[in-house]
């Protein structure tokens, strides 16, 4: 067993359903006892240490220990396409994303990208992700192979399209079925890996291809993810391809793809009907704030999602999104709601931490394992320890309380502040050894040894 000593914060409940102020769980000098990767005791460090005086102690004072972040929408093939600004969605796809995705037809290229992608996740504190994969089965093998070795919790699937896109990225319904079945057989349920049925969007997926998606989703434990209502031009084009469907969501619902195992990315321009259907099905929305802003897609209607009871979690949407950090996504989510004025939802730091952790765990059906630092959960955690005299270090040193400290972390935190990452008790990332002292507050300073 290992006893971790740290200042820790998490959100065990749902601040969209309960009063946020009472949901932030904080231990200013806390102890987490971990056995075989599972948290078996939590409390004040002095109490946990007193009960287990002989256990090895890992001292993480000098920062803040948070649950590992959960990214519910991120594109494996697009890491090298980050930064393509100044274009709306469909232009960006054809000029930036799709040419890069075509390069993953080369297995060696895909292997290099997979390594960069997984490093981007873990170095940003992300321990679990729902990954939009590649159009190529061999590239998916490269991703799954690297993900298995990395130790991260990855749910991913081959992207399927049979129209609209460049020819190299197209498949047929039969081929998609055969490759999907083979990938599921090779990877689904292996270690921390799961398979996600992934049509790119119904604009590029015919009815027969969506039938195949329905068939693949019958495999127990598989997930479903795709795009919806991201951009008004996209929504209009989908309507022309599906004249018999009343709404964009109906193109998926007609094939029984909207369930409690469905995560739909963006949903910026959702109708009331679509929100009602999602709520009834217990489907989730992946909110991707930096992508929505970068592509000019719109401001996410969070208040309407909450009103209808649709669960929302965060996605980085690399590469239209501007990086892997869910701290940045949380801050941008806050900005978007501020810009909406009375139509926006007033987000607090507690909401932001929940959106980046517990909400994603619920969206991916993993809330019994990850999402907070409670007893019985896997020890998936990110340790934020700012560099001495950095702006984050300075302002944390003057935080008035835990909520204020958490607000400062979302306002200023970056991957450079992620000093350690654990998944299932295994440390996957370290930016240095030992706590780094700072002269200010419990949120940035190691206390005197007991």
Order of alpha helices (4+ residues) and beta strands (2+ residues): beta-beta-beta-alpha-beta-beta-beta-alpha-alpha-alpha-beta-alpha-beta-beta-alpha-beta-alpha-beta-alpha-alpha-beta-alpha-beta-alpha-alpha-beta-alpha-alpha-alpha-beta-alpha-alpha-beta-beta
